[in-house]
């Protein structure tokens, strides 16, 4: 939120009561907030072999690792070790935000985000999302858009 405020980017805070037993934190957020799951995005950290990167996809989809690797210009990626992701981003798994990370990671946002005026991403903890425009998210993360989700 500090990063958004400092950049003077308009956003809305969207808090909800998180259930630690929820099988999918992203789908839990969509249901609790009454938002179409296509507008709620999860932040996934991958290991490129040369460092970590971020893929942001709708919560009802999965991350296509081959497409993400292509978008990042690397041969392959794999899901990052949870402890590495938490250490590098400064967030706990299930609450990793693409915003305000300890160090800015290369970021790819799924193309489906551009079809919405606003999307929701984690605000840095479980039970808290931030709603903002996809273009503002891209500007703040220095991200790119690519088709990286699979159903």
Helices and strands as residue ranges (DSSP letters): H 2-6, E 12-15, H 25-33, G 37-39, E 41-47, E 52-58, E 62-63, H 65-72, E 78-79, H 82-89, E 106-110, G 111-115, E 119-125, E 128-132, H 134-141, E 144-146, E 149-150
